[in-house]
């Protein structure tokens, strides 16, 4: 989706954050935003008040730094905002919670056009509203580059949280969503390839299967995780936390025709994207073998005694995956 913040006059678009001022810029971000019934006190006070009927709150936070996690010549500010919600919302969804509130910290140089923050705020606000959550507060500070820091609150609604540490030998490993498209989109952007806009869009704005996390808990899943660092890397987190081994059945995650075609044009390996590419924000979970997988989930492997993650019983030379202090490539 394109950035909807673009209908104002050219003179307004050229205003900087310094010219508009901190509090008017914050007011622009909060203006017109709808709040769910869980928001008891919203923006405009020293703190927000959010109701979680369960009495427990799942909390996660992530940061996006310009030049490291996004580039504004590759993504619109609106898409950056939507991506920030997706990567945070998927974290609590992976635990079986429903996202109910987001807190947003924005940093930027004083000469940043205010339209950039308008776009990021619109993307965050609309993405949050689309999943039934509200943006309940935040902060704006001066920084050397644009920084988006988002914290999400999730309501477990009486369910036990889905942890990484409870997988058991014999469990079925299942996936909700798909992997590889975001990594393919990033490769296309890096190569300045103008085709495969669906894959590029998947990198710019992931679409997590939010409801699948709740479905997994209700079906009796033992363990789960969000696929943010790469399929093998994130299954590795479950394997380590649960002290088990996981085998992925390669035929169940075979790259589709779009990934295969893109890989052929770039001279890339589509299996690398599927198995080690990050930022798809699919969900993985480990289910008891007698459980019928809920809607949206498909089997991709099994849990065994032992350690590590293999593909058809073979160890991949490198699990790949995102490492924050590794590659300098912007995401």
N, C-alpha and C positions, 0 to 999 in steps of 0.2 A: 504494500500500500504506500502511496506517496505521502509526503508530509503535507497535512492540511493547513499548516501555518504558512500561508503564502499569499493570502488574499488581502493583506493590509497594504497600505501605500508604500512606495519605494522609500520615502523618507523615513517611515517608521521602521522598516526592515533594517535600515542603516544605523539606527540607534544602538549604542553599546550598553552593556550592563552598567557601566560606570555612569553613563548619562541618565539612565532610567532610575538607578538607585536600588539598593538591596531590598528594602521592604516593598516598594512597588513591583519589583520583579517577582518576589515571593507571592504577592497578591495576584499577579497575573497567572501564576502557576495554580493557585487554589481556586480561582474564579470559575464558577459554573460546574465544578466537580460534584458528582452525585455520591452520596455515602450510603452504605448498606445499614441495616438496622443494628448491626453489631457495633457501629461507631456511635458511642454515646456523647462524646465531646470531640469535635473535629478540629481542623486547623484554626488558628487565631488565638490560642491560649498557650500557656507555658508548656503544657503537655496534653496529649490526647488521652481519652478514656475509651477503651475498647472492651466489649463484652465477649468473653469466651465461656459459653455455658458449661463446658467440660471442667473448667477450673485449672486446666493445664494449657500451656501455649507452646506450640512448636515455633522456634525462632531461627532464622538464618539470615546471613548478610553476605553481600558480594560487592565488589568494586569494579568499575569499568574505567580505565584510564586511556585517554586519547593517545593514539600512537602505539599503544600496547595492546589494547583490547578492541579498539575500533578506530576507523579512519573516516573523517567526515567527507572525504572525497569518494569513499566507497558506500557509505551509509548515510541516509538523511538523519537529522537530529530526531525526527519522529520515530524512525526505526530503531535508533539507539535506545530510546526510552522504552519501546516495546520489548526489545531484547533484554533490558535490565529486569523487567517484570518476569519474563519467561524464565530466566535462569534462576531467579529467587523463588518464584512460585513453584517451580519443579522440585526444588529442594524439600519444601514442606509436603508437597504432594507425594513424594517418594516415601515419606514417613506415615502416610495415610491421613494427613491433615488437610483441611480446606483452607486456602489462603483467605484471610479476612481483612488484613490491613497492611499497608506499606508505608514505611518512613523513608524519605529521600533526602540525601545530602548531595548538594551540587557544589562543585568548585570550578572556577574559570578565571582566565585573565580579565582585567577590567575592560579591555577593548573588544571583548567577545560581543558580537551582535546579539541583541536581546532576542532576536528571532530564533537563534540557536537554542537558547534555554526554553523559549516558548514551545519549540518543536519537541524537545526532550520531555518537557512537562506534559504536553498533550499526549505523547506516546505512552508515557507511564500511566497517566490518568485514565486514558481510554482502555488500555490493556488491563488495568486493575478492575475497572468497572465491568469489563466483559466477562471476568471470572467471579464476579460477585464480591469483590473486595473494594476497599476505599484507600485513598492516599490521605493519611490522617495527620501528617506533619513532616517536618524536615528542617533543613538549614541551607544557607547559601554563603559561601566563603570565597575569598580570592585565592587563586592557585595559578601555577605556571602553565597548566593545560586544563582542558575540560576533564573533569572527574565526576562520575556518577556513582554514588554509594547508596545502595538500597538495602533496607532491612524488611523482612516479611514476617508477619505473625500468622500462625495457622492454628485453627481450632480442631482438636482431635475428636470432638463430639462424642466422647465416651468410649472411643476405640483405643485399644492398645497401640502404641507407636510401632511402626515397622522399622526394625533396627538392622544394621549390617551384621550384627554379631550372633544371629540366631539360626543361621543356615545349618542343615543337618545332612549327613550322608544319606543318599537316597532321594533327596529332594529333586524336583524338576525345576530347572532354570527357565524362566520365561521372560519375554520382552514385550513391552507395550510401546508402540511407535517404531521408528526405524533409525538406523544409523548410517552415516556416511555422507549424507547430503550436505551437511554444513561444511565438512572438510573439503568436499568437492567444490562447493561454492567459493571457499577461500582460495583454493588452487586456481580457479577460473579468474578470480579477481587479481590474483598475483600475476597471472599470465596475460592480463588485459584482454581476455577472451570475451567477446560480446554476446555469445550464445548461452544457452542453458540458463535462462533467467529464473526458472523454477528452482534450480540448485543454488544460484546466487541468493535468491530470496530466502531460501532455507537457512543460509548462513547469516543473513542480515537479521532475520526475525524467526527464531525457532518456534515450534508449535508443540509444547509439551502436552501429553495426554493426561491432563490434571485429574480427571475422574478415575483413571485407572489405579491410582494409588489407593483410593478408598475401596475400590472393587477388590484389590488384592487383599487388603486387611479383612474385609467381610468374607472373602473366600477362604481365609485361614492361612495366608502366606506366612512363612517363618521369618524371612529377611528380605530387604529390598534396598535399592539405591537409585539415584538419578544418574543417567549417563551423560556426564559433562566433560570428563577427561578422556573418554574413549571406552569402547565396550570392554576390551580386555583389561584395561587399567582399572575401571570401576568394578568389574567382577573380581578383580584382584583385591580390592578393598574388602569385599565381602569374604573372600577366601581367607585373608589374613585375620580379619576380626572374628571369624567363626572357626578358625583353625581347621579348614577343610580344603579340598581340592575341587576345582570346577572344570568340567570339560564342555567346550562349545562344539556343537555339531555343525560343521561348516556349511553343509547344504541348506541349513535353515536360515542362514543370513546371507545368502548369495546376492551379490549386487544386481540391482534391477537394470533394465535396458538403458535408462537415462544415465546412471552412474557408469555403466560400461561404455556407452558412447562418448561421454565426456572424457573418460580415462584414455580412450583410443586417440582422441584429438590432442590430448595433452601429453601423451606418452607416459601416463601414470599407471599405478597399480590400484584398481578399484577396491581390492581386498584390503589394502592399507587404509583406505578411507572408512570402510565398513567396520573393520576390527579395531582400529586405533584412532580414528578421527574423533575429535571432541565436539562439544557444543550442540549436539542434536537434542539433548534433554529428553530423550526417551527414558522409560523406566524399566528396570530389571528387578525381578523378584524370584525368590525360591519358594516353591509350593510343595506341600506333602504329595507324594506320588498318587495317593487315592483321590485327590481333589480334582474336580473338573475346572479347568481354567476359565476364569470369567471372561466376559466379552472384552475384546480389545487386546487380549494376551495370546501369545503363541509360544510354543516350546522351542528353545534353542539349545538346550543342553541338560546336564545333570551334575549333581553334587556327589562327591566321593570322599572316602577317607584319604588323608594325605595333605598336600599343600600345593599351592600354585594354580595357574590357569593354563589349560592347553586347548588346542584346536584339533579335534579328532584324535586326541591323545598325544599330539606333538606340541612341543613348546615352540612358540614363535620366537624368532631370534631376538626381537625387541617388542615389548608390549606397546610401545609408543605411548600416545596420550599426551595431554597437555601437562606441562610442568611450568609453574609460574616464573621460576628463575632459570628456565632452560632457554628454548628458542626465543629469539627477539622478534619473530614475525608477529605483526599485528593481527588480531583476531576480530 
